[in-house]
Amino acid sequence: MKFKLQHIVAVMAMAASLVSCNDDDDSSQNLEGTFGDAELFFENGFAGNEFNLGAPYINGNGETITINRLNYIISNVVFIKADGTEYTYPKADSYFIVSEEAGSFTVHLEQLPAGDYTKVRFGVGVDTAQYQLGLEAQQDFWSLAITNNMASVWANGYRFVNTEGTFTSATVPLAKAFSMYQQNTNGNDNYNEITFNLPNTARVRHDIAPSIHFKTDVSLFLDGANKIVLANNLTADGSAAVIDGGDNLVKIAGNTDAVFSVDHVHNESGTEHAD
């Protein structure tokens, strides 16, 4: 009986050792030279509520806002391992538009080095270095930006964030149009990069394509640590509120870090997002 017990214990120890070895192989040896895909999925919301175009929301400034357009640019994606090793997605291919009106919420990323990633960094907008490469160097993305109302003429550059709609308030009882275009202006670089700690590891493999789910609190662009009151930004004729320059854009840049948060990570065998 004692012999049988010892035999069982030995077999169990050997099995545990084999499992451990297999895990080690999966995390190191077998990954070298292999690649996989991943995606960033963005879910828009407003102050904790589900977001829908055309729906009214009340912000912290007491204004009722109805947003009819919401687009923003995600760029310069970087995946980071626990040891600090970074993989920078190819810059020429690292510019994407998330558009509520177009129903485009997913950034698809291909051929990442297989590995376990614990952080992700991305930019909101287009960095100055990219813009200074000129129009010919980015004609495809510029055309996409024009199509999605994220640019108008080259001299004005890209719109990093575009929200348009209507609003009312205690001092503006009849609905007026508003627009907010976050962008670079003379003297101010309003491009932001944000680093996120992932709640669990994103395991990129040839047969596993993690989906990283971000939440975007749209209210915080104007109603974050820096408060921007639409009623205080009416045009000279009082017909609309326009936010597209000056200190307001610096304030929005200061709010942007809080707008985005990472919610969860799916490690799946495909890149189709699942809630």
C-alpha positions in Angstrom: 0.0 0.0 0.0 2.9 2.3 0.9 4.5 1.6 -2.4 1.3 2.4 -4.3 1.0 5.7 -2.5 4.5 6.7 -3.3 4.0 5.6 -7.0 0.8 7.8 -7.2 2.6 10.8 -5.7 5.5 10.4 -8.1 3.2 10.3 -11.1 1.4 13.4 -10.0 4.6 15.3 -9.5 5.8 14.3 -13.0 2.5 15.5 -14.5 2.7 18.8 -12.7 6.3 19.2 -14.0 5.2 18.5 -17.5 2.4 21.1 -17.3 4.9 23.6 -15.9 7.3 23.0 -18.7 4.5 23.4 -21.3 3.6 26.7 -19.7 7.2 27.9 -19.8 7.5 26.8 -23.5 4.3 28.7 -24.3 5.5 31.9 -22.7 9.1 31.9 -24.1 10.6 29.2 -26.3 7.7 28.6 -28.7 6.9 32.3 -29.2 10.1 33.4 -30.7 9.7 34.3 -34.4 5.9 34.0 -34.2 3.3 36.7 -34.7 -0.4 37.3 -34.0 -3.1 39.9 -34.2 -4.9 42.1 -31.7 -7.6 44.7 -31.5 -8.6 47.8 -29.5 -12.3 48.2 -29.1 -13.8 51.5 -28.0 -17.2 51.8 -26.3 -18.5 55.4 -26.1 -20.5 56.5 -23.1 -21.6 59.8 -21.4 -21.1 60.2 -17.7 -21.8 56.6 -16.9 -24.7 56.3 -19.4 -24.9 54.4 -22.6 -24.2 56.8 -25.5 -26.4 57.3 -28.6 -26.2 59.9 -31.2 -29.2 62.3 -31.1 -30.0 61.5 -27.4 -30.0 64.4 -24.8 -27.5 64.3 -21.9 -27.1 66.8 -19.0 -23.5 67.7 -18.2 -22.0 68.9 -15.0 -22.3 72.5 -16.2 -26.1 72.2 -16.3 -26.3 72.2 -20.1 -28.4 69.7 -22.0 -26.3 68.4 -24.9 -27.4 66.4 -27.9 -24.4 65.1 -29.9 -25.0 64.2 -33.6 -21.4 63.5 -34.5 -18.6 61.9 -32.6 -15.3 60.9 -34.1 -11.8 60.7 -32.8 -8.3 59.6 -34.1 -6.4 56.8 -32.3 -2.7 56.6 -33.3 0.8 55.4 -32.6 -0.1 52.2 -30.8 2.5 50.6 -28.6 2.3 47.2 -26.7 4.5 46.9 -23.6 5.6 43.7 -21.7 6.1 43.4 -18.0 9.9 43.8 -18.4 9.4 47.1 -20.2 10.1 45.8 -23.7 8.0 47.8 -26.2 6.6 46.9 -29.6 5.7 50.0 -31.6 3.2 49.3 -34.3 4.5 50.4 -37.7 4.0 54.2 -37.7 2.8 54.5 -41.3 -0.1 52.1 -40.5 -0.8 53.4 -37.0 -3.5 56.0 -37.6 -7.2 55.1 -37.2 -10.6 56.8 -36.9 -13.2 55.7 -34.3 -16.6 57.0 -35.6 -19.9 56.7 -33.8 -21.8 57.8 -36.9 -20.0 55.3 -39.1 -20.3 52.5 -36.5 -16.5 52.1 -36.5 -15.3 51.2 -33.0 -12.5 48.7 -33.6 -8.8 49.2 -34.3 -7.4 46.1 -35.9 -3.7 45.4 -35.5 -1.9 42.7 -37.5 1.4 40.8 -37.1 2.4 41.8 -33.6 5.3 39.8 -32.1 3.8 37.0 -30.0 4.1 37.6 -26.3 2.4 38.6 -23.1 1.7 42.3 -22.9 0.7 44.2 -19.7 0.4 47.7 -21.0 -0.8 49.6 -24.0 -0.1 53.1 -25.1 -1.7 55.1 -27.9 -2.1 58.7 -29.0 -5.3 60.7 -29.5 -4.8 62.7 -32.7 -2.0 63.0 -35.1 1.5 63.9 -33.9 3.3 66.9 -35.3 6.1 64.8 -36.8 3.6 62.8 -38.9 1.9 66.0 -40.1 5.2 67.6 -41.0 5.9 64.7 -43.4 3.5 66.4 -45.8 0.3 65.5 -47.6 1.9 63.1 -50.1 3.3 60.9 -47.3 -0.2 60.3 -45.9 -2.6 60.8 -48.7 -4.7 57.7 -47.9 -5.2 58.6 -44.2 -5.9 62.2 -45.1 -8.6 61.1 -47.6 -10.1 59.0 -44.8 -10.0 62.0 -42.5 -11.8 64.2 -45.0 -14.5 61.5 -45.5 -15.0 61.3 -41.8 -15.1 65.0 -41.1 -11.7 64.9 -39.3 -10.1 67.5 -41.6 -11.0 70.2 -44.0 -7.9 71.8 -45.7 -4.3 70.7 -45.3 -3.2 74.1 -43.8 -5.5 73.5 -40.8 -4.3 70.0 -40.1 -6.3 67.2 -38.6 -9.1 67.3 -36.2 -8.2 65.0 -33.3 -11.7 64.9 -31.9 -14.9 66.1 -33.6 -18.1 66.5 -31.7 -21.1 68.4 -33.1 -24.6 68.8 -32.0 -27.0 71.1 -30.2 -27.3 72.4 -26.6 -29.6 74.4 -24.3 -28.9 75.8 -20.8 -30.4 78.2 -18.3 -29.1 81.1 -20.3 -29.7 79.5 -23.8 -33.3 78.3 -23.6 -33.6 77.7 -27.4 -31.4 75.0 -28.9 -28.2 76.3 -30.6 -25.7 74.4 -32.6 -22.3 73.6 -31.1 -19.0 72.2 -32.5 -15.8 71.1 -30.7 -12.8 70.4 -32.8 -9.7 69.4 -30.9 -6.6 70.0 -33.0 -3.2 71.6 -33.0 -3.1 75.4 -33.2 -0.3 77.9 -33.7 1.9 77.6 -30.6 0.0 74.7 -29.0 0.6 71.0 -29.6 -2.6 69.3 -28.3 -1.7 65.8 -29.3 -1.9 63.4 -26.3 -0.4 59.9 -25.6 -1.8 57.8 -22.8 -0.4 54.6 -21.2 -2.8 52.0 -19.8 -2.1 49.2 -17.3 -4.1 46.2 -18.5 -6.3 44.4 -15.9 -5.0 41.1 -17.3 -2.3 40.1 -19.7 -3.0 40.4 -23.4 -1.7 37.1 -24.8 -0.7 37.6 -28.4 -0.3 34.2 -30.2 -0.6 32.9 -33.7 -3.9 31.5 -32.7 -5.0 34.0 -30.0 -5.9 37.6 -30.9 -6.7 39.6 -27.7 -9.3 42.2 -27.8 -8.7 45.1 -25.4 -11.9 46.9 -24.5 -11.7 50.6 -23.7 -14.4 52.9 -22.5 -14.6 56.5 -23.7 -16.5 59.0 -21.5 -17.4 61.6 -24.0 -18.7 64.0 -21.4 -15.2 64.5 -20.0 -13.8 66.3 -23.1 -15.7 69.4 -22.0 -16.7 68.4 -18.4 -13.5 67.0 -16.9 -11.1 68.6 -14.5 -11.2 71.6 -16.8 -14.7 72.9 -17.3 -15.7 74.4 -20.6 -19.2 76.0 -20.8 -20.7 76.0 -24.2 -22.9 79.0 -23.4 -19.7 81.0 -22.8 -18.3 80.2 -26.2 -21.0 81.6 -28.5 -20.0 83.2 -31.8 -20.2 87.0 -32.2 -23.8 86.7 -33.6 -24.8 84.3 -30.8 -26.0 81.7 -33.3 -23.7 78.8 -32.2 -21.0 77.7 -29.8 -17.7 77.0 -31.4 -14.7 75.5 -29.7 -11.7 75.2 -32.1 -8.8 77.2 -30.7 -7.1 79.0 -27.9 -7.0 78.0 -24.3 -10.1 75.8 -24.7 -8.1 73.3 -26.7 -5.3 73.3 -24.1 -8.0 72.5 -21.4 -9.4 69.7 -23.5 -6.0 68.2 -23.9 -5.7 68.3 -20.1 -9.0 66.4 -19.9 -8.2 63.8 -22.4 -6.3 61.4 -20.2 -9.4 60.9 -18.1 -11.7 60.4 -21.1 -10.3 56.9 -21.9 -10.1 53.9 -19.6 -9.4 50.3 -20.1 -12.2 48.0 -19.0 -11.2 44.4 -19.7 -9.2 42.1 -22.0 -10.5 39.1 -24.0 -7.9 36.5 -25.0 -9.8 34.9 -27.9 -9.0 32.8 -31.0 -10.3 35.5 -33.3 -10.4 39.3 -33.3 -14.2 39.7 -33.3 -15.0 41.6 -30.1 -17.2 39.9 -27.5 -18.8 41.9 -24.6 
